[in-house]
């Protein structure tokens, strides 16, 4: 689990640079963070896991959320 937070930030920032909408940025951050957790070496990520997960992460707006 080392580096998962850094990977989440990297996913958010790369989406910001690419001007992706927020749901896509968040999906990228979650998938990249999860792919980092399963990598055998700290600070790396498993690309196959990332590519599988990024298409499966669903971000939904929560009505009434502050």
C-alpha positions as CSV (number, residue, x, y, z in Angstrom):
1,X,0.0,0.0,0.0
2,X,2.9,2.4,-0.1
3,X,2.6,5.2,-2.6
4,X,-1.2,4.8,-3.1
5,X,-1.9,8.4,-2.0
6,X,0.8,9.8,-4.2
7,X,-0.6,7.8,-7.1
8,X,-4.1,9.2,-6.4
9,X,-2.7,12.7,-6.5
10,X,-0.8,11.9,-9.7
11,X,-4.1,10.6,-11.3
12,X,-6.0,13.8,-10.3
13,X,-3.2,16.1,-11.6
14,X,-2.8,14.3,-14.9
15,X,-6.5,14.5,-15.5
16,X,-6.4,18.2,-14.6
17,X,-3.6,18.8,-17.1
18,X,-5.5,16.9,-19.8
19,X,-8.7,18.9,-18.9
20,X,-10.7,15.8,-18.2
21,X,-14.0,16.3,-16.4
22,X,-14.1,15.6,-12.6
23,X,-15.6,12.1,-12.8
24,X,-12.9,11.0,-15.2
25,X,-10.2,12.5,-13.0
26,X,-11.5,10.8,-9.9
27,X,-11.8,7.4,-11.8
28,X,-8.2,7.8,-12.9
29,X,-7.1,8.6,-9.4
30,X,-8.9,5.6,-7.9
31,X,-7.7,3.1,-10.5
32,X,-4.1,4.3,-10.3
33,X,-4.1,4.2,-6.5
34,X,-5.5,0.6,-6.6
35,X,-2.9,-0.4,-9.2
36,X,-0.2,0.9,-6.9
37,X,-1.4,-1.1,-4.0
38,X,-1.1,-4.4,-5.9
39,X,2.4,-3.6,-7.3
40,X,5.2,-5.6,-5.8
41,X,7.5,-2.6,-5.4
42,X,6.8,0.6,-3.6
43,X,6.2,3.6,-5.8
44,X,5.3,1.6,-8.9
45,X,2.0,0.5,-10.3
46,X,0.7,-2.4,-12.3
47,X,-0.3,-1.0,-15.7
48,X,-2.6,-4.0,-16.6
49,X,-4.5,-3.5,-13.3
50,X,-4.8,0.2,-13.9
51,X,-6.1,-0.2,-17.5
52,X,-8.7,-2.8,-16.3
53,X,-9.9,-0.7,-13.4
54,X,-10.0,2.7,-15.0
55,X,-12.8,1.5,-17.3
56,X,-14.7,0.0,-14.4
57,X,-14.7,2.8,-11.8
58,X,-18.0,4.6,-11.7
59,X,-18.3,8.1,-10.2
60,X,-21.8,9.2,-9.4
61,X,-23.1,12.6,-8.2
62,X,-24.7,12.3,-4.8
63,X,-27.7,14.5,-4.5
64,X,-27.9,16.6,-1.4
65,X,-24.1,16.3,-0.7
66,X,-22.5,19.4,0.6
